[in-house]
Amino acid sequence: HEQLLQMMEERMMDVEQKLRLVKRLLQDKVNQLKEQLSKNTKADAMVKDLYVENAQLLKALEATEQRQKSAERKNYLLEEKIANLNRIVRNLASPSFS
């Protein structure tokens, strides 16, 4: 009877030791997962910030492209006016030389 009791106590101690080991391993895993969650949360915030910044940059790019198109149109009109003025000056100058 005593031998059986001693065997049961040894088994209980062995089981308790294994449980402590498993508890330690689980706690390590919990800590790892908490760290990963923290990193993921920071990364998520960075992605959101980049998304907002990208949207702002796209708006700025669109505005810049519109200003460039407007400037190109104005430049074309000015070049046409210069060509017309040159034509007028040539027409005015040519009869006076004749």
Biopython code that builds the backbone (N, CA, C, O; Angstrom):
import numpy as np
from Bio.PDB.StructureBuilder import StructureBuilder

atoms = [
    (1, "HIS", "N", (0.822, -1.192, 0.000)),
    (1, "HIS", "CA", (0.000, 0.000, 0.000)),
    (1, "HIS", "C", (0.868, 1.259, 0.000)),
    (1, "HIS", "O", (0.621, 2.210, -0.742)),
    (2, "GLU", "N", (1.895, 1.233, 0.859)),
    (2, "GLU", "CA", (2.815, 2.378, 0.928)),
    (2, "GLU", "C", (3.576, 2.561, -0.367)),
    (2, "GLU", "O", (3.810, 3.688, -0.802)),
    (3, "GLN", "N", (3.958, 1.467, -0.978)),
    (3, "GLN", "CA", (4.686, 1.546, -2.241)),
    (3, "GLN", "C", (3.803, 2.170, -3.322)),
    (3, "GLN", "O", (4.275, 2.979, -4.121)),
    (4, "LEU", "N", (2.555, 1.802, -3.345)),
    (4, "LEU", "CA", (1.595, 2.369, -4.296)),
    (4, "LEU", "C", (1.415, 3.858, -4.040)),
    (4, "LEU", "O", (1.351, 4.654, -4.977)),
    (5, "LEU", "N", (1.334, 4.223, -2.785)),
    (5, "LEU", "CA", (1.194, 5.620, -2.402)),
    (5, "LEU", "C", (2.425, 6.427, -2.837)),
    (5, "LEU", "O", (2.300, 7.542, -3.343)),
    (6, "GLN", "N", (3.604, 5.851, -2.635)),
    (6, "GLN", "CA", (4.843, 6.531, -3.036)),
    (6, "GLN", "C", (4.893, 6.688, -4.555)),
    (6, "GLN", "O", (5.287, 7.743, -5.054)),
    (7, "MET", "N", (4.497, 5.645, -5.297)),
    (7, "MET", "CA", (4.461, 5.732, -6.763)),
    (7, "MET", "C", (3.494, 6.823, -7.223)),
    (7, "MET", "O", (3.781, 7.570, -8.159)),
    (8, "MET", "N", (2.353, 6.901, -6.555)),
    (8, "MET", "CA", (1.368, 7.929, -6.906)),
    (8, "MET", "C", (1.918, 9.329, -6.635)),
    (8, "MET", "O", (1.701, 10.249, -7.424)),
    (9, "GLU", "N", (2.633, 9.487, -5.517)),
    (9, "GLU", "CA", (3.229, 10.780, -5.193)),
    (9, "GLU", "C", (4.287, 11.163, -6.227)),
    (9, "GLU", "O", (4.361, 12.319, -6.642)),
    (10, "GLU", "N", (5.098, 10.201, -6.639)),
    (10, "GLU", "CA", (6.127, 10.461, -7.648)),
    (10, "GLU", "C", (5.481, 10.855, -8.982)),
    (10, "GLU", "O", (5.943, 11.763, -9.673)),
    (11, "ARG", "N", (4.424, 10.159, -9.313)),
    (11, "ARG", "CA", (3.700, 10.506, -10.556)),
    (11, "ARG", "C", (3.114, 11.906, -10.464)),
    (11, "ARG", "O", (3.164, 12.681, -11.418)),
    (12, "MET", "N", (2.553, 12.217, -9.290)),
    (12, "MET", "CA", (1.984, 13.565, -9.090)),
    (12, "MET", "C", (3.063, 14.633, -9.224)),
    (12, "MET", "O", (2.844, 15.672, -9.846)),
    (13, "MET", "N", (4.233, 14.370, -8.634)),
    (13, "MET", "CA", (5.340, 15.333, -8.713)),
    (13, "MET", "C", (5.801, 15.489, -10.159)),
    (13, "MET", "O", (6.085, 16.595, -10.619)),
    (14, "ASP", "N", (5.870, 14.369, -10.859)),
    (14, "ASP", "CA", (6.271, 14.403, -12.267)),
    (14, "ASP", "C", (5.259, 15.199, -13.098)),
    (14, "ASP", "O", (5.631, 16.021, -13.935)),
    (15, "VAL", "N", (3.985, 14.938, -12.849)),
    (15, "VAL", "CA", (2.924, 15.656, -13.566)),
    (15, "VAL", "C", (2.977, 17.143, -13.232)),
    (15, "VAL", "O", (2.826, 17.975, -14.126)),
    (16, "GLU", "N", (3.186, 17.490, -11.973)),
    (16, "GLU", "CA", (3.277, 18.896, -11.571)),
    (16, "GLU", "C", (4.463, 19.587, -12.247)),
    (16, "GLU", "O", (4.366, 20.732, -12.690)),
    (17, "GLN", "N", (5.585, 18.862, -12.316)),
    (17, "GLN", "CA", (6.776, 19.425, -12.967)),
    (17, "GLN", "C", (6.489, 19.672, -14.457)),
    (17, "GLN", "O", (6.848, 20.716, -15.001)),
    (18, "LYS", "N", (5.848, 18.710, -15.095)),
    (18, "LYS", "CA", (5.499, 18.874, -16.512)),
    (18, "LYS", "C", (4.512, 20.023, -16.704)),
    (18, "LYS", "O", (4.601, 20.776, -17.673)),
    (19, "LEU", "N", (3.580, 20.144, -15.776)),
    (19, "LEU", "CA", (2.613, 21.247, -15.861)),
    (19, "LEU", "C", (3.295, 22.604, -15.720)),
    (19, "LEU", "O", (2.955, 23.552, -16.427)),
    (20, "ARG", "N", (4.276, 22.693, -14.787)),
    (20, "ARG", "CA", (5.019, 23.953, -14.640)),
    (20, "ARG", "C", (5.782, 24.289, -15.915)),
    (20, "ARG", "O", (5.831, 25.444, -16.339)),
    (21, "LEU", "N", (6.374, 23.267, -16.517)),
    (21, "LEU", "CA", (7.110, 23.474, -17.766)),
    (21, "LEU", "C", (6.172, 23.961, -18.875)),
    (21, "LEU", "O", (6.487, 24.901, -19.604)),
    (22, "VAL", "N", (5.019, 23.305, -18.987)),
    (22, "VAL", "CA", (4.035, 23.698, -20.000)),
    (22, "VAL", "C", (3.543, 25.116, -19.733)),
    (22, "VAL", "O", (3.373, 25.908, -20.659)),
    (23, "LYS", "N", (3.314, 25.431, -18.451)),
    (23, "LYS", "CA", (2.866, 26.782, -18.087)),
    (23, "LYS", "C", (3.916, 27.819, -18.490)),
    (23, "LYS", "O", (3.569, 28.876, -19.018)),
    (24, "ARG", "N", (5.199, 27.523, -18.245)),
    (24, "ARG", "CA", (6.277, 28.431, -18.626)),
    (24, "ARG", "C", (6.334, 28.618, -20.149)),
    (24, "ARG", "O", (6.495, 29.729, -20.654)),
    (25, "LEU", "N", (6.197, 27.492, -20.860)),
    (25, "LEU", "CA", (6.221, 27.567, -22.331)),
    (25, "LEU", "C", (5.038, 28.383, -22.849)),
    (25, "LEU", "O", (5.184, 29.189, -23.769)),
    (26, "LEU", "N", (3.877, 28.167, -22.254)),
    (26, "LEU", "CA", (2.693, 28.920, -22.673)),
    (26, "LEU", "C", (2.853, 30.412, -22.372)),
    (26, "LEU", "O", (2.451, 31.258, -23.171)),
    (27, "GLN", "N", (3.440, 30.726, -21.222)),
    (27, "GLN", "CA", (3.660, 32.132, -20.870)),
    (27, "GLN", "C", (4.631, 32.782, -21.857)),
    (27, "GLN", "O", (4.439, 33.930, -22.258)),
    (28, "ASP", "N", (5.682, 32.040, -22.249)),
    (28, "ASP", "CA", (6.616, 32.554, -23.258)),
    (28, "ASP", "C", (5.890, 32.833, -24.567)),
    (28, "ASP", "O", (6.111, 33.858, -25.213)),
    (29, "LYS", "N", (5.027, 31.911, -24.941)),
    (29, "LYS", "CA", (4.273, 32.080, -26.196)),
    (29, "LYS", "C", (3.336, 33.280, -26.087)),
    (29, "LYS", "O", (3.201, 34.044, -27.043)),
    (30, "VAL", "N", (2.688, 33.456, -24.937)),
    (30, "VAL", "CA", (1.807, 34.602, -24.726)),
    (30, "VAL", "C", (2.605, 35.893, -24.868)),
    (30, "VAL", "O", (2.147, 36.843, -25.502)),
    (31, "ASN", "N", (3.800, 35.928, -24.276)),
    (31, "ASN", "CA", (4.647, 37.126, -24.380)),
    (31, "ASN", "C", (5.050, 37.404, -25.827)),
    (31, "ASN", "O", (5.043, 38.551, -26.274)),
    (32, "GLN", "N", (5.399, 36.348, -26.548)),
    (32, "GLN", "CA", (5.743, 36.509, -27.969)),
    (32, "GLN", "C", (4.562, 37.080, -28.749)),
    (32, "GLN", "O", (4.721, 37.993, -29.560)),
    (33, "LEU", "N", (3.391, 36.534, -28.493)),
    (33, "LEU", "CA", (2.201, 36.987, -29.219)),
    (33, "LEU", "C", (1.846, 38.428, -28.862)),
    (33, "LEU", "O", (1.392, 39.184, -29.721)),
    (34, "LYS", "N", (2.047, 38.814, -27.603)),
    (34, "LYS", "CA", (1.803, 40.204, -27.211)),
    (34, "LYS", "C", (2.754, 41.143, -27.945)),
    (34, "LYS", "O", (2.347, 42.194, -28.438)),
    (35, "GLU", "N", (4.038, 40.748, -28.011)),
    (35, "GLU", "CA", (5.011, 41.562, -28.746)),
    (35, "GLU", "C", (4.621, 41.673, -30.217)),
    (35, "GLU", "O", (4.677, 42.754, -30.803)),
    (36, "GLN", "N", (4.227, 40.548, -30.804)),
    (36, "GLN", "CA", (3.839, 40.557, -32.210)),
    (36, "GLN", "C", (2.609, 41.434, -32.427)),
    (36, "GLN", "O", (2.529, 42.160, -33.418)),
    (37, "LEU", "N", (1.654, 41.370, -31.507)),
    (37, "LEU", "CA", (0.464, 42.208, -31.611)),
    (37, "LEU", "C", (0.842, 43.681, -31.551)),
    (37, "LEU", "O", (0.317, 44.498, -32.307)),
    (38, "SER", "N", (1.752, 44.008, -30.653)),
    (38, "SER", "CA", (2.207, 45.390, -30.534)),
    (38, "SER", "C", (2.873, 45.858, -31.836)),
    (38, "SER", "O", (2.604, 46.956, -32.324)),
    (39, "LYS", "N", (3.740, 45.010, -32.384)),
    (39, "LYS", "CA", (4.409, 45.343, -33.652)),
    (39, "LYS", "C", (3.385, 45.493, -34.774)),
    (39, "LYS", "O", (3.465, 46.418, -35.581)),
    (40, "ASN", "N", (2.420, 44.571, -34.815)),
    (40, "ASN", "CA", (1.395, 44.631, -35.864)),
    (40, "ASN", "C", (0.547, 45.889, -35.741)),
    (40, "ASN", "O", (0.174, 46.494, -36.746)),
    (41, "THR", "N", (0.244, 46.282, -34.505)),
    (41, "THR", "CA", (-0.549, 47.492, -34.277)),
    (41, "THR", "C", (0.209, 48.714, -34.783)),
    (41, "THR", "O", (-0.366, 49.586, -35.435)),
    (42, "LYS", "N", (1.513, 48.772, -34.476)),
    (42, "LYS", "CA", (2.333, 49.894, -34.948)),
    (42, "LYS", "C", (2.413, 49.894, -36.475)),
    (42, "LYS", "O", (2.298, 50.941, -37.113)),
    (43, "ALA", "N", (2.612, 48.709, -37.051)),
    (43, "ALA", "CA", (2.695, 48.611, -38.508)),
    (43, "ALA", "C", (1.375, 49.025, -39.149)),
    (43, "ALA", "O", (1.369, 49.692, -40.184)),
    (44, "ASP", "N", (0.269, 48.635, -38.547)),
    (44, "ASP", "CA", (-1.055, 48.994, -39.057)),
    (44, "ASP", "C", (-1.234, 50.511, -39.045)),
    (44, "ASP", "O", (-1.743, 51.095, -40.002)),
    (45, "ALA", "N", (-0.811, 51.136, -37.953)),
    (45, "ALA", "CA", (-0.911, 52.603, -37.868)),
    (45, "ALA", "C", (-0.040, 53.259, -38.934)),
    (45, "ALA", "O", (-0.442, 54.250, -39.544)),
    (46, "MET", "N", (1.148, 52.709, -39.158)),
    (46, "MET", "CA", (2.035, 53.263, -40.193)),
    (46, "MET", "C", (1.414, 53.117, -41.580)),
    (46, "MET", "O", (1.489, 54.033, -42.399)),
    (47, "VAL", "N", (0.803, 51.964, -41.837)),
    (47, "VAL", "CA", (0.160, 51.742, -43.141)),
    (47, "VAL", "C", (-0.969, 52.746, -43.342)),
    (47, "VAL", "O", (-1.124, 53.304, -44.428)),
    (48, "LYS", "N", (-1.762, 52.977, -42.289)),
    (48, "LYS", "CA", (-2.850, 53.955, -42.399)),
    (48, "LYS", "C", (-2.305, 55.349, -42.661)),
    (48, "LYS", "O", (-2.839, 56.080, -43.496)),
    (49, "ASP", "N", (-1.229, 55.727, -41.941)),
    (49, "ASP", "CA", (-0.607, 57.034, -42.163)),
    (49, "ASP", "C", (-0.097, 57.160, -43.595)),
    (49, "ASP", "O", (-0.274, 58.195, -44.239)),
    (50, "LEU", "N", (0.541, 56.090, -44.090)),
    (50, "LEU", "CA", (1.049, 56.109, -45.463)),
    (50, "LEU", "C", (-0.087, 56.202, -46.474)),
    (50, "LEU", "O", (0.046, 56.868, -47.500)),
    (51, "TYR", "N", (-1.199, 55.539, -46.188)),
    (51, "TYR", "CA", (-2.359, 55.592, -47.075)),
    (51, "TYR", "C", (-2.883, 57.023, -47.173)),
    (51, "TYR", "O", (-3.176, 57.517, -48.262)),
    (52, "VAL", "N", (-2.997, 57.687, -46.007)),
    (52, "VAL", "CA", (-3.467, 59.079, -45.983)),
    (52, "VAL", "C", (-2.477, 59.977, -46.715)),
    (52, "VAL", "O", (-2.870, 60.819, -47.522)),
    (53, "GLU", "N", (-1.190, 59.793, -46.427)),
    (53, "GLU", "CA", (-0.159, 60.610, -47.084)),
    (53, "GLU", "C", (-0.181, 60.391, -48.592)),
    (53, "GLU", "O", (-0.036, 61.341, -49.362)),
    (54, "ASN", "N", (-0.360, 59.148, -49.013)),
    (54, "ASN", "CA", (-0.420, 58.839, -50.437)),
    (54, "ASN", "C", (-1.608, 59.534, -51.097)),
    (54, "ASN", "O", (-1.490, 60.055, -52.207)),
    (55, "ALA", "N", (-2.740, 59.541, -50.419)),
    (55, "ALA", "CA", (-3.926, 60.216, -50.964)),
    (55, "ALA", "C", (-3.657, 61.717, -51.108)),
    (55, "ALA", "O", (-4.045, 62.328, -52.104)),
    (56, "GLN", "N", (-2.995, 62.303, -50.113)),
    (56, "GLN", "CA", (-2.673, 63.733, -50.182)),
    (56, "GLN", "C", (-1.698, 64.013, -51.322)),
    (56, "GLN", "O", (-1.837, 65.006, -52.036)),
    (57, "LEU", "N", (-0.715, 63.134, -51.488)),
    (57, "LEU", "CA", (0.252, 63.308, -52.568)),
    (57, "LEU", "C", (-0.421, 63.176, -53.937)),
    (57, "LEU", "O", (-0.079, 63.900, -54.873)),
    (58, "LEU", "N", (-1.377, 62.252, -54.051)),
    (58, "LEU", "CA", (-2.096, 62.104, -55.318)),
    (58, "LEU", "C", (-2.893, 63.361, -55.651)),
    (58, "LEU", "O", (-2.928, 63.795, -56.802)),
    (59, "LYS", "N", (-3.536, 63.945, -54.632)),
    (59, "LYS", "CA", (-4.277, 65.184, -54.860)),
    (59, "LYS", "C", (-3.331, 66.294, -55.298)),
    (59, "LYS", "O", (-3.634, 67.047, -56.224)),
    (60, "ALA", "N", (-2.184, 66.394, -54.632)),
    (60, "ALA", "CA", (-1.200, 67.416, -54.990)),
    (60, "ALA", "C", (-0.685, 67.191, -56.410)),
    (60, "ALA", "O", (-0.500, 68.146, -57.165)),
    (61, "LEU", "N", (-0.455, 65.937, -56.769)),
    (61, "LEU", "CA", (0.010, 65.619, -58.119)),
    (61, "LEU", "C", (-1.039, 66.002, -59.155)),
    (61, "LEU", "O", (-0.703, 66.574, -60.192)),
    (62, "GLU", "N", (-2.299, 65.695, -58.890)),
    (62, "GLU", "CA", (-3.370, 66.046, -59.821)),
    (62, "GLU", "C", (-3.453, 67.565, -59.994)),
    (62, "GLU", "O", (-3.621, 68.058, -61.110)),
    (63, "ALA", "N", (-3.336, 68.298, -58.894)),
    (63, "ALA", "CA", (-3.377, 69.766, -58.966)),
    (63, "ALA", "C", (-2.198, 70.287, -59.770)),
    (63, "ALA", "O", (-2.352, 71.204, -60.577)),
    (64, "THR", "N", (-1.025, 69.710, -59.555)),
    (64, "THR", "CA", (0.171, 70.127, -60.295)),
    (64, "THR", "C", (0.021, 69.826, -61.777)),
    (64, "THR", "O", (0.402, 70.636, -62.622)),
    (65, "GLU", "N", (-0.537, 68.653, -62.095)),
    (65, "GLU", "CA", (-0.752, 68.305, -63.501)),
    (65, "GLU", "C", (-1.739, 69.275, -64.156)),
    (65, "GLU", "O", (-1.555, 69.664, -65.310)),
    (66, "GLN", "N", (-2.785, 69.665, -63.422)),
    (66, "GLN", "CA", (-3.755, 70.623, -63.962)),
    (66, "GLN", "C", (-3.078, 71.980, -64.215)),
    (66, "GLN", "O", (-3.308, 72.615, -65.244)),
    (67, "ARG", "N", (-2.239, 72.412, -63.260)),
    (67, "ARG", "CA", (-1.524, 73.683, -63.455)),
    (67, "ARG", "C", (-0.580, 73.595, -64.647)),
    (67, "ARG", "O", (-0.436, 74.556, -65.402)),
    (68, "GLN", "N", (0.071, 72.431, -64.818)),
    (68, "GLN", "CA", (0.974, 72.263, -65.950)),
    (68, "GLN", "C", (0.195, 72.335, -67.263)),
    (68, "GLN", "O", (0.632, 73.001, -68.201)),
    (69, "LYS", "N", (-0.949, 71.661, -67.341)),
    (69, "LYS", "CA", (-1.762, 71.705, -68.562)),
    (69, "LYS", "C", (-2.216, 73.131, -68.851)),
    (69, "LYS", "O", (-2.203, 73.578, -69.998)),
    (70, "SER", "N", (-2.614, 73.834, -67.804)),
    (70, "SER", "CA", (-3.037, 75.224, -67.971)),
    (70, "SER", "C", (-1.880, 76.074, -68.479)),
    (70, "SER", "O", (-2.055, 76.895, -69.378)),
    (71, "ALA", "N", (-0.697, 75.873, -67.899)),
    (71, "ALA", "CA", (0.485, 76.633, -68.329)),
    (71, "ALA", "C", (0.841, 76.297, -69.774)),
    (71, "ALA", "O", (1.232, 77.180, -70.537)),
    (72, "GLU", "N", (0.710, 75.043, -70.147)),
    (72, "GLU", "CA", (1.009, 74.640, -71.528)),
    (72, "GLU", "C", (0.024, 75.298, -72.495)),
    (72, "GLU", "O", (0.418, 75.752, -73.569)),
    (73, "ARG", "N", (-1.270, 75.350, -72.111)),
    (73, "ARG", "CA", (-2.262, 76.007, -72.970)),
    (73, "ARG", "C", (-1.941, 77.486, -73.125)),
    (73, "ARG", "O", (-1.976, 78.025, -74.231)),
    (74, "LYS", "N", (-1.626, 78.143, -71.998)),
    (74, "LYS", "CA", (-1.283, 79.568, -72.051)),
    (74, "LYS", "C", (-0.030, 79.792, -72.889)),
    (74, "LYS", "O", (0.045, 80.754, -73.654)),
    (75, "ASN", "N", (0.945, 78.916, -72.749)),
    (75, "ASN", "CA", (2.177, 79.016, -73.521)),
    (75, "ASN", "C", (1.881, 78.877, -75.017)),
    (75, "ASN", "O", (2.425, 79.621, -75.833)),
    (76, "TYR", "N", (1.020, 77.925, -75.370)),
    (76, "TYR", "CA", (0.651, 77.731, -76.780)),
    (76, "TYR", "C", (-0.032, 78.989, -77.323)),
    (76, "TYR", "O", (0.267, 79.442, -78.428)),
    (77, "LEU", "N", (-0.958, 79.547, -76.528)),
    (77, "LEU", "CA", (-1.649, 80.764, -76.972)),
    (77, "LEU", "C", (-0.675, 81.926, -77.133)),
    (77, "LEU", "O", (-0.779, 82.705, -78.081)),
    (78, "LEU", "N", (0.274, 82.040, -76.200)),
    (78, "LEU", "CA", (1.272, 83.106, -76.309)),
    (78, "LEU", "C", (2.147, 82.916, -77.547)),
    (78, "LEU", "O", (2.476, 83.885, -78.232)),
    (79, "GLU", "N", (2.518, 81.684, -77.831)),
    (79, "GLU", "CA", (3.326, 81.414, -79.025)),
    (79, "GLU", "C", (2.551, 81.778, -80.291)),
    (79, "GLU", "O", (3.121, 82.310, -81.243)),
    (80, "GLU", "N", (1.247, 81.486, -80.296)),
    (80, "GLU", "CA", (0.422, 81.875, -81.445)),
    (80, "GLU", "C", (0.363, 83.398, -81.588)),
    (80, "GLU", "O", (0.454, 83.932, -82.694)),
    (81, "LYS", "N", (0.209, 84.088, -80.454)),
    (81, "LYS", "CA", (0.172, 85.549, -80.493)),
    (81, "LYS", "C", (1.494, 86.118, -80.993)),
    (81, "LYS", "O", (1.511, 87.068, -81.775)),
    (82, "ILE", "N", (2.603, 85.533, -80.540)),
    (82, "ILE", "CA", (3.927, 85.988, -80.996)),
    (82, "ILE", "C", (4.061, 85.775, -82.494)),
    (82, "ILE", "O", (4.543, 86.653, -83.209)),
    (83, "ALA", "N", (3.634, 84.607, -82.972)),
    (83, "ALA", "CA", (3.710, 84.319, -84.417)),
    (83, "ALA", "C", (2.866, 85.329, -85.191)),
    (83, "ALA", "O", (3.288, 85.827, -86.234)),
    (84, "ASN", "N", (1.667, 85.630, -84.673)),
    (84, "ASN", "CA", (0.804, 86.601, -85.343)),
    (84, "ASN", "C", (1.425, 87.998, -85.325)),
    (84, "ASN", "O", (1.389, 88.714, -86.326)),
    (85, "LEU", "N", (1.994, 88.376, -84.183)),
    (85, "LEU", "CA", (2.646, 89.693, -84.104)),
    (85, "LEU", "C", (3.837, 89.766, -85.055)),
    (85, "LEU", "O", (4.042, 90.791, -85.706)),
    (86, "ASN", "N", (4.614, 88.707, -85.144)),
    (86, "ASN", "CA", (5.742, 88.676, -86.089)),
    (86, "ASN", "C", (5.251, 88.824, -87.524)),
    (86, "ASN", "O", (5.870, 89.515, -88.332)),
    (87, "ARG", "N", (4.138, 88.172, -87.833)),
    (87, "ARG", "CA", (3.565, 88.266, -89.170)),
    (87, "ARG", "C", (3.126, 89.713, -89.447)),
    (87, "ARG", "O", (3.360, 90.252, -90.528)),
    (88, "ILE", "N", (2.479, 90.328, -88.436)),
    (88, "ILE", "CA", (2.022, 91.721, -88.594)),
    (88, "ILE", "C", (3.219, 92.643, -88.791)),
    (88, "ILE", "O", (3.200, 93.514, -89.661)),
    (89, "VAL", "N", (4.265, 92.452, -87.977)),
    (89, "VAL", "CA", (5.475, 93.296, -88.089)),
    (89, "VAL", "C", (6.105, 93.110, -89.459)),
    (89, "VAL", "O", (6.530, 94.091, -90.069)),
    (90, "ARG", "N", (6.178, 91.898, -89.957)),
    (90, "ARG", "CA", (6.755, 91.649, -91.296)),
    (90, "ARG", "C", (5.922, 92.324, -92.363)),
    (90, "ARG", "O", (6.456, 92.925, -93.296)),
    (91, "ASN", "N", (4.580, 92.221, -92.220)),
    (91, "ASN", "CA", (3.698, 92.845, -93.209)),
    (91, "ASN", "C", (3.837, 94.375, -93.181)),
    (91, "ASN", "O", (3.807, 95.037, -94.218)),
    (92, "LEU", "N", (3.989, 94.911, -91.968)),
    (92, "LEU", "CA", (4.129, 96.360, -91.865)),
    (92, "LEU", "C", (5.492, 96.820, -92.376)),
    (92, "LEU", "O", (5.617, 97.890, -92.974)),
    (93, "ALA", "N", (6.508, 95.998, -92.132)),
    (93, "ALA", "CA", (7.866, 96.383, -92.527)),
    (93, "ALA", "C", (8.101, 96.210, -94.015)),
    (93, "ALA", "O", (8.854, 96.989, -94.600)),
    (94, "SER", "N", (7.507, 95.254, -94.632)),
    (94, "SER", "CA", (7.798, 94.995, -96.039)),
    (94, "SER", "C", (7.314, 96.082, -96.967)),
    (94, "SER", "O", (8.044, 96.363, -97.917)),
    (95, "PRO", "N", (6.162, 96.736, -96.809)),
    (95, "PRO", "CA", (5.792, 97.814, -97.726)),
    (95, "PRO", "C", (6.682, 99.042, -97.541)),
    (95, "PRO", "O", (6.920, 99.787, -98.491)),
    (96, "SER", "N", (7.171, 99.251, -96.324)),
    (96, "SER", "CA", (7.995, 100.438, -96.124)),
    (96, "SER", "C", (9.355, 100.289, -96.774)),
    (96, "SER", "O", (9.998, 101.300, -97.058)),
    (97, "PHE", "N", (9.819, 99.086, -97.020)),
    (97, "PHE", "CA", (11.112, 98.865, -97.665)),
    (97, "PHE", "C", (10.938, 98.875, -99.178)),
    (97, "PHE", "O", (11.923, 98.995, -99.907)),
    (98, "SER", "N", (9.729, 98.754, -99.657)),
    (98, "SER", "CA", (9.521, 98.665, -101.106)),
    (98, "SER", "C", (9.587, 99.995, -101.776)),
    (98, "SER", "O", (9.431, 100.081, -102.994)),
]
sb = StructureBuilder()
sb.init_structure("model")
sb.init_model(0)
sb.init_chain("A")
sb.init_seg("    ")
for serial, (resi, resn, name, xyz) in enumerate(atoms, 1):
    if name == "N":
        sb.init_residue(resn, " ", resi, " ")
    sb.init_atom(name, np.array(xyz, "f"), 0.0, 1.0, " ", f" {name:<3s}", serial, name[0])
structure = sb.get_structure()
